[in-house]
Amino acid sequence: MLSTITRIEAQKKNKKRFSLFSGDTFLTGISGETLLHLNLHTGDSLSDKTLEEIKYRENTLALQEQAIRFLARRAHSVQELREKLVKKGYDLISISRLLEELKNKKYLNDQEYAKLLVKDELQLRKSGPLLLKQKLISKGIAPALRDDLIKNLCTDEIQIHNCLQLGQKKLHTLTKKPVAKQKQQVVSYLKTKGYNWETIQKVLSELIKEINNEFE
């Protein structure tokens, strides 16, 4: 079936997009880029196949623009970007195709993304290895890469240093509490920051000196 374009109107909310009409019937929305690419004018006839091709091209362009907007704000993992695009209503096949293209063009790189995430967590939040692991899992980082980054970036020395600093900072908020309570709350706090009991034990002796050389 053929539809003749009788009217091309700029859309009110986005002057870079246009609406194609056949009589009083709306055919499709179209970007200025696609309009020029296809060299469409009033009087041209469009087949149903051509209309579907236009809609596919428009969906692809919209998907690309949305992905770039997300990436312009900050880096994303592949899984994170996929989940956001799915929530926007795009189909998985188109998303998967775009993600491969973005990876090939180096706009997406899980290794670099995960490395920056771990460094930020260590420097800014002083997160321990257990919390780092949870965050990397939530971003869809592969197990081998995840474990390698934690092993190489979250060394025992860094864990002790960060854990001690967090413990000292927490103690400063607990000075009015009983000594036993201070110990209990500091240990609980350090666990929530992703440190295991072995590491916490190593810093307790230093923390004890902060409060009359002993907790109890």
C-alpha positions in Angstrom: 0.0 0.0 0.0 1.3 3.5 -0.9 0.7 6.6 1.1 1.3 10.1 -0.4 2.9 12.7 1.7 0.6 15.7 1.6 2.1 17.7 4.5 5.4 17.9 6.4 5.2 19.9 9.7 7.9 20.8 12.2 6.9 19.4 15.6 6.1 22.0 18.3 8.1 20.4 21.1 11.2 19.6 19.0 11.9 21.8 15.9 14.5 19.2 14.7 11.7 16.6 14.2 8.9 16.6 11.7 5.5 14.9 11.3 4.5 13.4 8.0 0.8 13.4 7.0 -1.2 11.8 4.2 -4.3 14.0 4.1 -5.5 14.1 7.8 -3.7 10.8 8.6 -0.5 11.0 10.6 2.1 8.7 9.0 5.2 8.9 11.2 7.5 11.2 13.1 10.9 11.8 11.5 14.1 13.6 12.3 15.5 16.3 10.1 18.5 14.1 9.5 16.4 11.2 8.2 14.2 13.6 6.2 17.3 15.0 4.4 18.9 11.5 4.1 15.8 10.2 2.3 15.2 13.4 0.4 11.5 13.4 1.2 9.1 16.0 -0.1 5.3 16.6 -0.2 3.9 14.6 -3.1 6.3 11.6 -2.5 4.7 8.2 -2.1 5.8 5.9 0.7 5.2 2.2 0.8 4.4 0.4 4.1 7.9 -1.1 3.9 9.5 2.3 3.6 7.5 3.6 6.5 8.7 0.6 8.6 12.3 1.4 7.6 11.8 5.0 8.6 10.5 4.0 12.0 13.4 1.5 12.5 15.9 4.2 11.6 14.3 6.7 13.9 14.2 4.2 16.8 17.9 3.5 16.2 18.8 7.2 16.2 16.8 7.8 19.3 18.5 4.8 21.0 21.9 6.1 20.1 21.1 9.6 21.3 19.8 8.3 24.6 22.9 6.1 25.2 25.2 9.0 24.4 23.3 11.2 26.9 23.8 8.6 29.6 27.5 8.2 28.8 28.0 12.0 28.7 27.0 12.3 32.3 29.4 9.6 33.5 30.9 6.2 32.6 28.7 3.1 32.7 29.3 -0.6 32.6 27.8 -2.6 29.8 25.1 -4.1 32.1 24.3 -0.8 33.7 23.7 0.9 30.3 21.7 -2.0 29.1 19.4 -1.8 32.1 18.8 1.9 31.7 18.0 1.6 28.0 15.6 -1.2 28.7 13.8 1.0 31.2 13.5 3.6 28.5 11.5 1.1 26.5 13.9 0.1 23.7 14.0 -3.5 22.5 16.8 -5.8 23.6 17.9 -6.7 20.0 18.5 -3.1 19.1 20.2 -2.4 22.5 22.5 -5.4 22.1 23.5 -4.3 18.7 24.3 -0.8 19.9 26.2 -2.0 22.9 28.5 -4.0 20.7 29.1 -1.0 18.5 29.8 1.2 21.6 32.3 -1.4 22.9 34.0 -1.6 19.5 34.3 2.2 19.4 35.7 2.2 23.0 32.8 4.2 24.5 32.1 1.2 26.7 34.9 -0.6 28.5 34.1 -2.7 31.5 37.7 -3.1 32.5 38.4 0.6 32.6 35.1 1.4 34.2 35.6 -1.2 37.0 39.1 0.0 37.6 38.0 3.6 38.1 35.1 2.5 40.3 37.4 0.6 42.6 39.8 3.4 42.8 37.1 5.9 43.6 35.6 3.6 46.3 39.0 3.2 47.9 40.0 6.8 47.8 36.7 8.6 48.5 34.7 6.1 50.6 37.4 3.8 51.8 35.3 0.8 51.0 36.5 -2.7 52.0 36.8 -5.7 49.7 33.5 -7.2 50.5 31.6 -4.0 49.7 33.7 -3.6 46.5 32.8 -7.0 45.4 29.0 -6.3 45.9 29.3 -3.1 43.9 31.1 -4.7 41.1 28.6 -7.6 41.0 25.8 -5.0 40.8 27.4 -3.4 37.8 27.7 -6.8 36.0 31.5 -7.0 36.1 32.8 -10.4 35.2 34.0 -12.5 38.1 37.6 -12.9 36.9 38.0 -9.1 36.3 36.3 -8.3 39.6 38.5 -10.6 41.7 41.7 -9.4 39.9 41.0 -5.7 40.5 40.2 -6.2 44.2 43.3 -8.3 44.7 45.6 -5.8 42.9 44.1 -2.5 44.0 42.7 -3.3 47.5 45.9 -4.6 49.0 46.3 -5.6 52.6 48.2 -2.4 53.3 45.5 -0.2 51.8 42.8 -2.2 53.7 44.5 -1.7 57.1 45.1 2.0 56.4 41.5 2.7 55.3 40.0 0.6 57.9 42.0 2.4 60.6 41.0 5.8 59.4 37.3 4.9 59.3 37.5 3.4 62.8 39.2 6.6 64.1 36.6 8.8 62.5 33.7 6.7 63.9 35.2 6.8 67.4 35.1 10.6 67.4 31.3 10.3 67.2 31.1 7.9 70.1 33.0 9.6 72.9 30.0 9.9 75.2 29.1 6.2 75.0 30.5 3.5 77.3 33.7 1.9 76.2 32.2 -1.5 75.5 29.5 0.2 73.4 32.2 2.1 71.4 33.9 -1.1 70.5 30.7 -2.8 69.5 29.5 0.1 67.3 32.9 0.6 65.6 33.2 -3.1 64.7 29.6 -3.1 63.3 30.4 0.1 61.3 33.5 -1.4 59.8 31.7 -4.5 58.8 29.1 -2.4 56.9 32.0 -0.7 55.1 33.0 -4.1 53.7 35.8 -5.2 56.0 36.2 -8.8 57.2 36.8 -9.7 60.9 40.4 -10.5 60.2 41.2 -7.0 59.0 39.1 -5.3 61.8 41.0 -7.3 64.4 44.3 -6.0 63.1 43.2 -2.3 63.6 41.5 -2.8 67.0 44.8 -2.6 68.9 45.4 0.9 67.4 41.8 2.0 68.0 42.1 0.8 71.6 44.9 3.3 72.2 42.5 6.0 71.1 40.2 5.4 74.1 42.3 5.1 77.2 44.4 2.2 75.8 41.5 -0.3 76.0 37.9 -0.8 75.1 36.8 -2.4 78.4 
